[in-house]
Amino acid sequence: MKPVYLSPEQHEKLWSELRHLKTKDRTRAIQDIAEAREHGDLKENAEYAAAKEKQVLIERKIARLEETLSRSRIMTEDMMQSGVVHVGARVKIVDVQTDEETVCEIVPTAEFNTFDPDAVSADSPVGKALIGKKVDDMVEIQVPVGKISYRIIEVL
């Protein structure tokens, strides 16, 4: 399984959410199921069905968070100061064919926001190709429309 790169803040946020789900939400869901059982026939008890559905959603979310955290790698200061493209770095690249310069930020997948035009997910083809490269390195990236070649100008 591939690692999930997280900032220390994002890592703590996910652990906090997991603790809350396990201690508060899971307990409340179990109580809701118990209360709904007391209302009679379970086959026609909408409260019971809703409580069970809520419990399933909570358990799925817990499993997803546990899986993500088990693969997580926390970004360190050393990773960020090495002169090598890393998760969290801003990178200035130039398209070899068009000479168009672009600055992008390699962000952890968990923090990726599709509305940020400068953000590139670490798990995207572009992110994977850039990570580990240095200034003046060339990268070729296979994208749906063909191959794109970039040269790294600067790691910011």
C-alpha positions in Angstrom: 0.0 0.0 0.0 1.2 3.5 -0.8 1.9 5.9 2.0 -0.4 8.9 2.7 1.7 12.0 3.4 0.2 14.3 6.1 1.3 17.5 7.7 1.6 17.2 11.5 -1.6 19.3 11.9 -3.6 17.0 9.5 -2.3 13.9 11.2 -3.5 15.2 14.6 -6.8 16.3 13.1 -7.5 12.7 11.8 -6.4 11.2 15.2 -8.8 13.6 17.0 -11.6 12.7 14.7 -11.0 9.0 15.2 -10.9 9.3 19.0 -14.2 11.3 18.9 -15.9 8.7 16.7 -14.8 5.8 18.9 -15.6 7.4 22.2 -18.5 9.6 21.6 -20.3 8.8 18.3 -20.0 5.0 18.6 -21.3 5.0 22.2 -24.2 7.3 21.2 -25.1 5.0 18.2 -25.2 2.0 20.5 -27.5 3.9 22.9 -29.8 4.9 20.1 -30.1 1.3 18.9 -30.9 0.2 22.5 -33.6 2.9 22.9 -35.1 2.0 19.5 -35.3 -1.7 20.4 -37.5 -0.8 23.3 -40.2 0.6 21.0 -41.3 -2.7 19.8 -41.4 -4.7 16.5 -38.0 -4.2 14.9 -39.3 -5.0 11.4 -41.5 -1.9 11.3 -39.4 0.3 13.5 -38.0 3.2 11.5 -36.1 4.5 14.5 -34.2 1.2 14.8 -33.4 1.1 11.1 -32.1 4.7 11.2 -30.0 4.0 14.3 -28.5 0.8 12.7 -27.7 2.7 9.5 -26.0 5.5 11.5 -23.9 2.8 13.4 -22.8 1.3 10.0 -21.7 4.7 8.7 -19.8 5.4 11.9 -18.0 2.0 11.7 -17.1 2.6 8.1 -15.7 6.0 8.9 -13.7 4.5 11.8 -12.3 1.8 9.5 -11.4 4.4 6.8 -9.6 6.6 9.3 -7.7 3.7 10.8 -6.6 2.5 7.4 -5.5 6.0 6.4 -3.6 6.6 9.7 -1.9 3.2 9.4 -0.4 4.3 6.0 0.3 7.8 7.1 3.8 9.4 6.9 4.2 12.7 8.7 6.2 15.3 6.8 9.2 16.4 8.7 11.3 19.6 8.5 14.2 17.6 6.9 11.8 16.5 4.1 10.9 20.1 3.5 14.4 21.6 3.5 16.3 19.2 1.3 16.3 21.0 -2.1 14.4 18.0 -3.4 10.7 18.1 -4.5 8.7 16.8 -1.6 5.1 16.8 -0.4 4.5 20.3 0.8 6.9 22.0 -1.6 6.1 24.7 -4.1 7.8 23.9 -7.4 8.4 26.1 -10.4 8.3 24.0 -13.6 8.5 24.8 -17.3 6.7 22.9 -20.0 9.5 21.9 -22.4 7.2 22.1 -25.5 5.5 25.4 -24.8 8.0 27.2 -22.5 5.1 28.0 -20.2 6.1 28.3 -16.6 3.9 27.1 -13.8 4.2 27.1 -10.0 2.4 24.3 -8.2 2.3 23.0 -4.7 2.5 19.3 -4.0 -0.1 18.6 -1.4 -0.9 15.5 0.6 -3.9 13.7 -0.9 -5.8 14.1 2.3 -5.5 17.9 2.0 -6.1 18.1 -1.7 -8.7 20.7 -2.7 -9.9 20.5 -6.3 -10.8 24.2 -6.2 -7.1 25.3 -5.7 -5.7 25.6 -9.2 -2.1 25.6 -7.9 -2.4 22.4 -5.9 -1.2 19.1 -7.2 -2.1 15.9 -5.3 1.0 13.9 -4.2 -0.8 10.8 -5.7 -1.6 12.4 -9.1 0.6 11.5 -12.1 2.2 15.0 -11.9 2.8 14.8 -8.2 4.3 11.3 -8.4 6.6 12.3 -11.2 7.9 15.4 -9.4 8.5 14.0 -5.9 12.1 13.2 -5.4 13.4 15.3 -8.3 15.8 18.3 -8.1 16.3 21.6 -10.0 17.1 21.0 -13.7 15.7 17.4 -13.6 13.4 16.6 -16.5 10.2 14.6 -16.0 7.9 13.0 -18.5 4.4 12.5 -17.4 1.8 10.3 -19.1 -1.5 12.0 -19.0 -4.8 11.2 -20.8 -3.9 13.5 -23.7 -0.4 12.1 -24.2 3.1 12.8 -22.6 4.0 16.1 -21.1 7.6 17.0 -20.4 8.6 19.4 -17.6 11.9 20.8 -16.4 12.2 21.8 -12.8 13.3 25.4 -12.5 13.1 25.9 -8.7 12.0 24.2 -5.5 10.5 27.0 -3.4 
